[in-house]
């Protein structure tokens, strides 16, 4: 007879781990107990030595599907008299916490009940069990028990109480358990102050959608604005009200078969679409869209599709696709509570589908592309946050705030980095308030008192100002990290590369360089703790700074000027620029007044998009480059380019631009020019890798959201016998910056 005490760390709370341990112990004939504390799960088992050993092996090998066991610590304890195995009440400790689960899509068992007229939860929009439902968005603190969630105010009825305590029931210790008798309720509000309750509310909401109305829907992590995706007038009206002129909308579809009507889907795509995280998946769309009008994703070759992940989605959807976009105006945080939604969305929605289950942490939908058969994150949020990333070693505890765009927070503890949800662009008091809430929640959940706070080097970022104030209040050091160094560190940790020299191409739109210039077309050699800039795109003066970013024709004129190419009226970018503005720009460039030198690859994509007449003015970030990518459909040869210098190497785009202008004047199809341009950028990376004899080449930065370019580069590197290193867990864009900042500030890299 032996007794063993096990401490289990990982994603082991909120995933049915205690019921699993209970059933496992009973199956092996063991006594003892299992319980949560703030750090993880504590298990004591007692029985014959052979059965105890089998139990320990099964604990990790056969844990629940949503659990992630990071570590199990085992110590021997003296045997004691006992006859049963029990689940003990949770304990709050001062220990640093283990991880908590993300929000999980409705499971198949709950769906069967949802649509079974004989089931007591028939058409109940908050159905869940140990294997599905809200987690991160309802957790206030750890350990993860009902009193620590936003369900605390809903006392269980006798039936739910019986299920909760029944080891044979899949709702055994399911903390968000609810039913129509005791759980949250849904209602519909409309302009005429009418309030419709329960299932009638859902049926009325469906009629609003069918009639071309715009519905504000309170979901798992916040409000969505929904309308019929096949109704062109409804989609146009939603764009007008939301102030979202061209940025693509996500579309909610019933199942994979419906998704195949609108996009090309293989087995890898289907696996991501149907996974428990249920992200928005960016897919190559079919011509004609099968009824989904072009207004959903104008001028793009991709469409963002997702499958329903909440019971309410399933009840609303029916057999037609729905636009399902964040409940906010452009560039605002997503609305999360009823009062806020009424105030902020009142002019946008025709009706509100509300409920009284509070959302503690707002959490927008995640966005994924599929590259090389696996997930390639674009936005990491619901379904993934706050799951940890494994670090190569332990370091200082850090709170990192990311950049100005696509902000995320990252906190580190030991050898784990916990990334919070997508917060959006830090441009308003509302976003700063969301930053405050998210920071306090993460630090409280994981019981971390940070040793340092990390932010971007850029002197004008609101996120950096926020970090400075936070550091001053806490009396801890503030560490400012160069933007592209953070991108590089993020990639290396994400891809689990440690101690091996890597050449990294870091391409994006804007990043404040150590020389005061705007970087964005950079090559770094990362070797251990050293990140050295070894190459970059040739500097071009950017007239007017951020104003040029919104007007790609300005960037195109600047590149033409730097290349010694005249501003001829036959060029689309020149024709798009008013004559008076041209005179001002010419003087700025000649006198170098209000011009910031930039090596940005993102701006080169903008310049070429305008030069080809694709996009002259943008109304969302990356629009010109996305529309340029949409034109690429041919295998093409590359344009010429020049490489000068030694330390650093300098890529000169002047021959490339001259060749594009020549092709335009000989009426070469724009699609072919766009294809040649993409191939040329891939050849530039290949050339630098050859010159520096780099066996491993990393690809990071927002430009590599362009999967067309990513494929072109990866195939060339692999053909040369090199390894292409890409992101796996966090975005290549600024959504992954906070991870890189944290590992650098923590002394881990």
C-alpha positions in Angstrom: 0.0 0.0 0.0 1.5 3.3 -1.1 0.3 7.0 -1.1 1.5 9.6 -3.6 0.9 13.4 -3.8 0.8 14.8 -7.3 0.8 18.5 -8.3 -0.3 19.0 -11.8 0.5 22.2 -13.7 -0.9 23.3 -17.1 -4.3 23.9 -18.6 -6.0 21.7 -16.0 -8.8 23.9 -14.6 -12.1 24.4 -16.4 -11.5 21.4 -18.7 -13.1 18.6 -16.7 -9.8 17.6 -15.1 -11.1 16.9 -11.6 -13.9 14.7 -12.8 -11.4 12.9 -15.0 -9.1 12.3 -12.0 -12.0 11.1 -9.9 -13.2 8.6 -12.5 -9.6 7.4 -13.2 -8.9 6.9 -9.5 -12.1 4.9 -9.0 -11.3 2.8 -12.1 -8.0 1.9 -10.5 -9.5 1.1 -7.1 -7.6 4.0 -5.4 -8.6 6.2 -2.5 -7.6 9.8 -1.8 -8.8 13.2 -3.2 -8.4 15.7 -5.9 -8.8 19.5 -5.7 -8.0 22.8 -7.3 -5.8 25.4 -5.8 -4.6 28.7 -7.4 -1.5 27.0 -8.9 -3.1 24.0 -10.5 -4.6 20.6 -9.4 -3.5 18.7 -6.3 -4.1 14.9 -6.2 -3.4 12.4 -3.5 -3.9 8.7 -4.4 -3.5 5.6 -2.2 -3.6 1.9 -3.1 -1.5 -1.0 -4.4 1.8 0.2 -5.8 1.1 -1.2 -9.3 -2.3 0.5 -9.5 -0.9 3.9 -8.3 1.8 3.7 -11.0 -0.7 3.0 -13.7 -2.8 5.9 -12.5 0.1 8.3 -12.7 0.9 7.1 -16.3 -2.7 7.5 -17.4 -3.0 10.9 -15.8 -0.9 12.5 -18.6 -1.5 10.0 -21.3 -5.3 10.1 -21.3 -6.1 13.5 -19.9 -9.3 15.3 -21.2 -9.0 16.6 -24.7 -9.0 20.3 -23.7 -6.3 19.8 -21.0 -2.6 20.5 -21.5 -0.5 19.0 -18.8 2.8 20.9 -18.6 4.4 19.2 -15.6 3.5 16.7 -12.9 5.4 16.7 -9.6 5.2 13.6 -7.4 6.2 13.0 -3.8 5.7 10.0 -1.6 3.4 10.4 1.4 2.6 8.0 4.4 -0.5 5.9 3.9 -3.5 6.8 6.0 -6.8 5.0 6.8 -9.5 5.9 4.2 -12.0 4.1 2.0 -13.1 6.5 -0.7 -11.8 9.0 -3.3 -13.3 12.5 -3.1 -13.3 15.9 -4.8 -12.3 18.5 -2.2 -13.4 22.1 -2.2 -10.9 24.4 -4.0 -8.3 26.4 -2.1 -6.9 29.9 -2.8 -3.1 30.1 -2.3 -0.5 32.8 -2.9 1.3 30.6 -5.4 1.7 31.7 -9.0 -1.1 30.2 -11.1 -1.1 27.6 -13.7 -2.8 28.3 -17.0 -6.5 28.6 -17.6 -8.5 27.4 -20.6 -9.7 29.5 -23.5 -13.4 29.7 -24.6 -14.4 26.5 -26.3 -17.1 25.9 -29.0 -20.2 24.0 -28.2 -19.6 20.3 -28.3 -21.5 17.7 -30.3 -23.3 16.3 -27.2 -24.6 19.7 -26.2 -25.7 20.4 -29.7 -27.8 17.2 -29.8 -29.5 18.4 -26.6 -30.0 21.9 -28.0 -32.1 20.6 -30.9 -33.8 17.7 -29.0 -37.4 18.7 -28.2 -37.5 16.1 -25.4 -34.5 17.6 -23.6 -35.0 20.0 -20.8 -32.3 22.3 -22.4 -34.1 22.3 -25.8 -33.2 25.6 -27.6 -31.5 27.0 -24.4 -28.8 29.4 -25.6 -26.4 28.9 -22.7 -26.0 25.1 -22.9 -22.5 23.8 -22.0 -20.7 21.1 -20.2 -17.1 20.1 -19.0 -16.0 19.9 -22.6 -17.3 23.2 -24.0 -18.5 26.7 -23.3 -17.1 29.9 -22.0 -14.0 29.9 -19.8 -11.6 32.8 -20.0 -14.3 35.4 -20.7 -16.2 34.5 -17.5 -13.4 33.9 -15.1 -12.8 36.6 -12.5 -10.1 34.8 -10.5 -8.6 31.4 -9.7 -9.1 28.7 -8.6 -11.7 28.1 -11.4 -14.9 27.5 -9.5 -18.4 28.8 -10.1 -18.1 31.5 -7.3 -15.1 32.9 -9.2 -17.0 33.3 -12.5 -19.8 35.6 -13.8 -22.2 32.7 -13.1 -21.8 33.2 -9.4 -25.2 34.9 -9.0 -27.1 32.0 -10.6 -28.0 29.5 -8.0 -28.3 25.9 -9.4 -31.8 24.3 -9.5 -32.2 20.8 -8.2 -31.7 19.2 -11.6 -28.5 21.1 -12.3 -27.3 20.4 -8.8 -27.8 16.7 -9.3 -25.9 16.7 -12.6 -23.1 18.8 -11.0 -22.5 16.2 -8.3 -23.0 13.0 -10.4 -19.6 11.5 -11.4 -21.2 9.7 -14.4 -22.6 13.0 -15.8 -20.6 15.0 -18.3 -21.6 18.1 -16.3 -19.9 16.7 -13.2 -18.2 19.9 -11.7 -18.9 21.9 -14.9 -18.7 25.4 -13.5 -20.8 27.3 -16.1 -23.6 24.7 -15.8 -27.1 26.2 -16.4 -30.6 25.5 -17.7 -33.7 27.5 -18.4 -34.9 27.1 -14.8 -31.9 28.6 -13.1 -29.5 30.0 -15.6 -29.0 33.2 -17.7 -31.8 34.5 -19.9 -32.0 36.1 -23.3 -34.2 38.9 -24.5 -34.6 41.2 -27.5 -34.8 45.0 -27.4 -35.9 47.1 -30.4 -36.3 50.8 -31.2 -39.9 50.9 -30.0 -38.8 49.9 -26.5 -40.4 46.4 -26.9 -38.8 43.7 -24.8 -39.3 40.1 -25.9 -38.2 37.3 -23.7 -36.6 33.9 -24.0 -37.1 31.7 -27.1 -39.5 34.3 -28.6 -36.6 36.7 -28.5 -34.5 34.4 -30.6 -37.2 33.7 -33.1 -37.9 37.5 -33.5 -34.2 38.1 -33.9 -34.2 35.7 -36.8 -37.0 37.6 -38.4 -35.0 40.8 -38.0 -32.1 39.2 -39.9 -34.4 37.7 -42.6 -35.9 41.2 -43.1 -32.6 42.8 -43.9 -32.1 44.3 -40.4 -28.9 44.7 -38.4 -28.8 42.8 -35.1 -26.5 43.5 -32.2 -25.9 40.1 -30.6 -24.3 39.6 -27.2 -22.0 36.6 -27.5 -19.3 34.8 -25.6 -16.6 37.6 -25.6 -18.6 40.7 -26.6 -21.2 42.0 -29.0 -21.3 41.3 -32.7 -23.2 43.1 -35.4 -24.9 40.7 -37.7 -26.9 40.8 -40.9 -27.8 38.5 -43.8 -24.6 38.1 -45.9 -26.6 37.6 -49.1 -28.5 40.9 -48.7 -26.4 43.5 -50.5 -28.5 46.4 -49.0 -28.1 45.1 -45.5 -24.3 44.7 -45.9 -24.0 48.2 -47.4 -26.0 49.7 -44.6 -23.9 48.0 -42.0 -20.7 49.4 -43.6 -22.2 52.9 -43.6 -23.3 52.8 -40.0 -20.1 51.2 -38.7 -17.8 53.5 -40.7 -16.1 50.5 -42.3 -15.8 51.4 -45.9 -13.9 48.5 -47.4 -12.4 46.3 -44.6 -13.6 42.8 -45.0 -16.4 41.3 -42.8 -16.3 37.8 -41.4 -19.1 35.5 -42.4 -20.7 32.9 -40.2 -21.7 29.7 -42.0 -23.6 26.7 -40.8 -21.0 23.9 -41.6 -18.2 23.0 -43.8 -20.5 22.1 -46.7 -21.9 25.6 -46.7 -18.4 27.0 -46.4 -17.4 25.1 -49.6 -20.0 27.1 -51.5 -18.0 30.2 -51.0 -14.3 29.1 -50.7 -11.8 26.5 -51.7 -11.5 24.2 -48.7 -9.2 21.2 -48.2 -8.9 18.9 -45.2 -6.4 21.2 -43.4 -8.9 24.1 -43.7 -11.8 21.9 -42.6 -9.8 20.8 -39.5 -9.2 24.4 -38.4 -12.8 25.5 -39.2 -14.3 22.7 -37.1 -11.7 22.7 -34.3 -12.8 23.6 -30.7 -11.3 27.2 -31.1 -13.6 28.0 -34.1 -11.6 31.0 -35.4 -12.3 33.0 -38.5 -10.3 31.2 -41.2 -9.1 33.2 -44.2 -9.8 31.2 -47.4 -9.4 31.6 -51.1 -12.9 32.5 -52.3 -14.7 31.1 -55.3 -15.5 33.4 -58.1 -19.1 34.6 -57.9 -19.2 33.8 -54.1 -22.3 31.5 -54.5 -24.7 34.2 -53.2 -22.4 36.1 -50.8 -22.0 39.4 -52.5 -18.7 41.1 -53.1 -19.4 43.8 -50.6 -18.4 41.3 -47.8 -14.7 41.4 -48.9 -14.4 43.9 -51.8 -11.4 43.5 -54.1 -9.8 40.6 -52.2 -9.2 37.1 -53.2 -9.9 35.8 -49.7 -13.0 35.6 -47.5 -13.0 35.1 -43.7 -15.4 32.2 -42.7 -16.2 30.7 -39.3 -18.5 28.1 -38.0 -20.8 28.7 -35.1 -19.2 28.4 -31.7 -22.0 29.3 -29.3 -25.5 27.8 -28.9 -26.9 31.2 -29.8 -25.1 31.2 -33.1 -26.7 27.8 -33.9 -30.1 29.1 -33.1 -29.8 32.3 -35.2 -28.0 30.9 -38.2 -30.5 28.7 -40.1 -29.6 27.9 -43.7 -28.1 31.3 -44.8 -24.8 32.9 -44.0 -24.5 35.8 -41.7 -22.1 38.7 -41.6 -20.7 38.5 -38.0 -18.5 41.5 -37.3 -17.2 43.0 -34.0 -19.7 45.1 -32.1 -18.0 48.5 -32.4 -17.3 51.4 -34.6 -14.1 51.2 -36.6 -11.0 51.3 -34.4 -13.0 51.1 -31.1 -12.8 48.1 -28.7 -15.6 45.5 -28.9 -18.6 46.3 -26.6 -18.9 43.8 -23.8 -21.8 44.8 -21.5 -25.5 45.7 -22.1 -25.3 49.3 -21.1 -22.2 50.0 -23.1 -23.7 48.3 -26.1 -26.9 50.4 -25.9 -24.7 53.6 -25.8 -22.2 52.7 -28.4 -24.2 50.6 -30.8 -27.6 52.3 -30.6 -27.2 54.0 -33.9 -25.8 51.0 -35.6 -28.3 48.2 -34.8 -32.0 47.8 -35.5 -32.4 45.5 -32.5 -30.4 44.0 -29.6 -30.3 40.4 -28.6 -29.2 40.7 -25.0 -28.5 38.3 -22.1 -27.7 38.6 -18.4 -24.5 36.4 -18.2 -21.8 39.1 -17.7 -18.6 39.1 -19.8 -15.7 39.7 -17.5 -13.1 39.8 -20.3 -14.0 41.1 -23.7 -12.5 38.8 -26.3 -12.8 39.3 -30.1 -12.7 36.4 -32.6 -9.4 34.9 -33.7 -8.2 35.0 -37.3 -6.2 32.2 -38.8 -4.7 31.4 -42.2 -3.5 27.9 -43.1 0.1 27.7 -44.4 2.0 24.5 -45.1 -0.9 22.4 -43.7 -1.0 24.1 -40.2 -2.4 27.1 -38.5 -0.8 30.4 -39.2 -2.3 33.0 -36.8 -3.3 36.5 -37.9 -5.1 37.5 -34.8 -4.8 35.4 -31.6 -7.8 35.9 -29.3 -11.0 33.9 -28.5 -10.2 30.2 -28.4 -6.5 30.7 -27.9 -6.1 33.4 -25.2 -4.6 33.1 -22.6 -3.0 29.8 -23.5 0.8 29.9 -22.8 3.8 29.8 -25.0 6.7 27.8 -23.7 9.9 29.8 -23.2 13.4 28.4 -23.6 14.2 29.1 -19.9 13.0 31.1 -16.9 13.6 34.8 -16.6 12.4 37.9 -14.9 8.6 38.3 -14.7 7.5 40.9 -17.3 4.3 42.7 -18.4 4.7 43.6 -22.1 2.2 45.8 -23.9 3.1 45.3 -27.6 2.8 48.2 -30.0 0.3 50.7 -31.2 -1.6 48.5 -33.6 -3.1 45.0 -32.9 -2.2 45.4 -29.3 -1.9 42.4 -27.1 -0.5 42.0 -23.6 1.9 39.3 -22.5 2.9 38.3 -18.9 5.7 35.9 -18.1 6.1 33.6 -15.1 8.9 31.1 -15.0 9.3 29.4 -18.4 5.7 30.4 -19.6 4.5 33.4 -21.5 0.7 34.0 -21.2 -0.7 36.1 -24.0 -3.9 37.9 -23.5 -6.6 38.6 -26.1 -6.5 41.0 -29.1 -7.2 44.5 -27.8 -7.2 46.4 -31.1 -5.4 49.6 -32.0 -4.3 51.9 -29.1 -5.8 55.1 -30.4 -8.5 56.2 -27.9 -9.4 56.5 -24.2 -11.7 53.4 -24.7 -8.7 51.3 -25.9 -6.6 52.5 -23.0 -9.3 51.6 -20.6 -9.4 48.1 -22.2 -5.7 47.9 -21.7 -6.1 48.7 -18.0 -8.7 46.0 -17.5 -6.8 43.4 -19.4 -3.5 44.1 -17.6 -5.1 43.9 -14.1 -7.0 40.7 -15.1 -3.9 38.9 -16.4 -1.7 39.9 -13.5 -4.4 38.9 -11.0 -5.2 35.6 -12.6 -1.6 34.4 -12.7 -0.7 36.1 -9.5 2.3 37.9 -11.1 4.0 41.0 -9.6 6.1 42.0 -12.7 9.8 42.8 -12.2 9.7 44.9 -15.4 7.3 46.4 -17.9 8.2 46.4 -21.6 7.0 48.6 -24.5 7.9 49.8 -27.9 10.8 52.1 -28.5 8.7 54.6 -30.5 8.4 57.9 -28.6 4.9 58.7 -29.8 3.0 55.5 -29.0 0.1 55.8 -26.5 0.8 52.2 -25.4 4.4 53.3 -24.4 3.0 56.2 -22.5 0.6 53.9 -20.7 3.5 51.5 -19.9 5.6 54.4 -18.5 2.7 55.4 -16.1 2.2 51.8 -15.1 5.9 51.3 -14.3 6.0 54.6 -12.3 3.0 53.5 -10.2 4.5 50.1 -9.5 8.0 51.4 -9.0 9.5 48.9 -11.5 11.8 49.5 -14.5 10.5 50.3 -17.9 12.3 48.6 -20.8 11.8 50.0 -24.3 12.4 47.4 -27.0 13.1 48.2 -30.6 10.1 47.1 -32.7 11.9 44.7 -35.1 14.1 43.2 -32.4 10.8 42.2 -30.7 9.4 40.7 -33.9 12.6 38.6 -34.2 12.5 37.4 -30.6 8.8 36.6 -31.0 9.5 34.4 -34.0 12.4 32.5 -32.4 10.5 31.7 -29.3 7.3 30.9 -31.2 9.2 28.4 -33.4 11.2 27.0 -30.5 14.6 28.0 -31.8 17.3 28.5 -29.2 21.0 28.9 -29.6 21.1 28.4 -33.4 22.1 31.3 -35.6 19.2 32.5 -37.8 18.9 35.1 -40.5 15.6 36.8 -40.1 13.8 38.9 -42.7 11.6 41.3 -40.8 9.2 43.1 -43.2 6.4 45.4 -42.0 5.0 48.9 -42.4 6.3 51.0 -39.5 8.8 50.4 -36.7 10.9 53.1 -35.0 14.6 52.3 -35.7 17.6 52.8 -33.4 18.8 55.5 -35.8 15.6 57.5 -35.6 14.4 56.3 -39.1 11.3 54.3 -39.8 12.4 50.7 -40.4 10.4 47.9 -42.0 12.5 46.1 -44.6 15.2 44.6 -42.4 17.5 41.6 -42.1 18.8 40.5 -38.8 21.3 37.9 -37.7 20.0 36.4 -34.4 22.6 34.4 -32.6 22.0 33.6 -28.9 21.2 36.8 -27.1 22.6 39.0 -30.0 20.3 40.5 -32.7 22.4 42.3 -35.3 21.0 44.3 -38.3 22.8 43.0 -41.3 20.7 44.4 -44.2 17.8 46.6 -45.1 15.8 48.1 -47.9 17.3 51.3 -49.2 16.0 54.4 -47.3 13.5 56.5 -49.1 12.2 59.9 -47.7 8.6 59.6 -46.7 6.8 63.0 -47.1 4.4 63.8 -44.3 5.0 60.7 -42.2 1.7 59.0 -41.3 -0.2 61.1 -43.8 1.6 59.3 -46.6 0.6 55.9 -45.1 -3.0 56.7 -45.7 -2.3 57.9 -49.3 -0.1 55.3 -51.1 0.2 57.6 -54.1 2.4 59.8 -52.0 4.6 56.8 -51.2 4.7 55.9 -54.9 5.8 59.5 -55.8 8.5 59.4 -53.2 9.8 56.1 -54.5 9.8 57.4 -58.1 11.7 60.5 -57.0 14.3 58.4 -55.1 14.7 56.2 -58.2 15.2 59.2 -60.5 12.0 58.4 -62.4 9.9 61.4 -63.6 6.4 61.9 -62.4 4.8 61.4 -65.8 1.0 61.9 -66.2 0.6 58.5 -67.8 1.5 56.8 -64.4 -1.6 56.0 -62.3 -0.1 57.2 -59.1 0.7 60.6 -60.7 -2.7 60.9 -62.1 -4.2 60.2 -58.7 -2.3 63.1 -57.1 -3.7 66.6 -57.3 -1.4 69.1 -59.1 -1.2 71.4 -56.1 -0.3 68.5 -53.8 2.4 67.4 -56.3 4.1 70.8 -56.1 4.1 70.6 -52.3 5.4 67.1 -52.3 8.2 67.9 -54.8 9.4 70.8 -52.7 9.3 68.6 -49.6 11.4 65.9 -51.2 13.8 68.3 -52.9 14.4 70.2 -49.6 14.0 67.2 -47.3 11.3 69.1 -45.3 9.0 67.0 -43.1 10.4 63.9 -44.6 11.2 60.8 -42.5 13.6 58.3 -44.1 12.1 54.8 -44.2 13.3 51.3 -45.2 9.7 49.9 -45.0 8.8 47.0 -47.2 5.2 47.6 -46.4 5.5 51.1 -47.9 7.1 49.6 -51.0 4.1 47.3 -51.4 1.9 50.4 -51.1 3.9 52.3 -53.6 3.7 49.5 -56.2 -0.1 49.2 -55.6 -0.6 52.8 -56.4 1.9 52.7 -59.3 -0.2 50.0 -60.8 -3.5 51.8 -60.2 -4.7 49.2 -57.7 -5.2 51.5 -54.6 -4.3 55.2 -54.1 -6.0 55.9 -50.8 -6.5 53.3 -48.0 -9.2 53.2 -45.3 -7.7 50.3 -43.3 -4.2 49.1 -42.6 -2.7 46.9 -45.2 -5.5 47.4 -47.7 -3.3 48.3 -50.7 -1.0 45.3 -50.1 -3.9 43.0 -49.7 -5.5 44.1 -53.0 -2.1 43.8 -54.7 -1.8 40.2 -53.5 -5.2 39.5 -54.8 -3.9 40.1 -58.4 -1.2 37.5 -58.2 -2.2 34.5 -60.3 0.7 33.7 -62.6 4.1 32.1 -62.4 6.5 34.9 -63.4 10.1 35.8 -63.7 11.6 38.4 -61.3 12.5 42.0 -62.0 16.0 43.2 -61.5 17.2 44.7 -58.2 20.5 45.8 -56.8 22.3 44.9 -53.7 25.0 47.2 -52.4 27.1 47.7 -49.3 28.6 45.1 -47.0 27.7 45.9 -43.4 24.9 46.3 -43.7 23.8 45.0 -47.1 21.4 47.4 -48.8 18.6 46.3 -51.2 18.1 49.0 -53.8 14.6 48.9 -55.5 15.4 51.4 -58.2 15.9 48.8 -61.0 12.7 47.1 -59.9 10.7 50.3 -60.1 12.2 51.3 -63.5 11.2 47.8 -64.9 7.7 48.2 -63.5 7.3 51.6 -65.2 8.6 50.1 -68.5 6.1 47.3 -68.3 3.2 49.7 -67.6 4.1 51.7 -70.7 4.2 48.6 -72.9 0.8 47.6 -71.5 1.9 44.5 -69.7 -1.1 43.2 -67.8 -1.3 44.5 -64.2 -1.7 40.9 -62.9 1.5 39.9 -64.5 3.3 42.9 -63.1 2.0 42.2 -59.6 3.1 38.6 -59.9 6.6 39.7 -61.0 6.8 42.1 -58.1 6.0 39.4 -55.5 8.5 37.0 -57.1 11.2 39.8 -57.0 10.7 40.3 -53.2 11.1 36.5 -52.8 14.3 36.6 -54.8 15.6 39.5 -52.7 15.3 37.3 -49.6 16.9 34.4 -51.4 19.8 36.6 -52.5 20.6 37.8 -49.0 20.4 34.3 -47.6 22.9 33.2 -50.3 25.2 36.1 -49.7 25.3 35.5 -45.9 25.3 31.6 -46.3 22.4 31.3 -43.9 21.0 27.7 -43.4 17.9 28.9 -41.5 15.9 32.0 -42.6 13.1 33.4 -40.4 10.2 35.3 -41.8 8.3 37.7 -39.6 6.5 41.1 -39.6 3.1 42.1 -40.9 4.1 41.8 -44.6 4.2 38.1 -44.1 0.5 37.9 -43.6 0.7 37.8 -47.4 0.6 34.0 -47.8 1.3 34.3 -51.5 4.7 35.9 -50.7 5.3 33.4 -47.9 4.8 30.5 -50.3 7.1 32.0 -52.9 9.9 32.6 -50.3 9.6 29.2 -48.6 9.7 27.3 -51.8 12.8 29.1 -52.9 14.6 28.6 -49.6 13.7 24.9 -49.5 14.9 24.5 -53.1 18.3 25.9 -51.9 18.4 23.5 -49.0 17.6 26.1 -46.4 15.0 26.0 -43.7 12.2 28.6 -43.7 11.1 29.5 -40.2 7.6 30.9 -39.8 5.2 31.6 -36.9 3.1 28.9 -35.4 1.4 30.2 -32.2 1.4 34.0 -32.4 0.9 36.4 -35.3 3.8 37.6 -37.5 2.2 41.0 -37.3 2.2 43.4 -34.3 -0.1 41.0 -32.4 3.0 39.0 -31.6 5.2 41.9 -30.5 4.4 41.6 -26.8 5.9 38.1 -26.7 9.1 39.3 -28.2 9.2 42.3 -25.9 8.7 40.1 -22.8 11.5 37.6 -23.6 14.0 40.4 -24.3 13.1 42.4 -21.2 13.0 39.3 -19.1 16.6 38.4 -20.1 15.5 35.2 -21.8 16.9 36.3 -25.2 
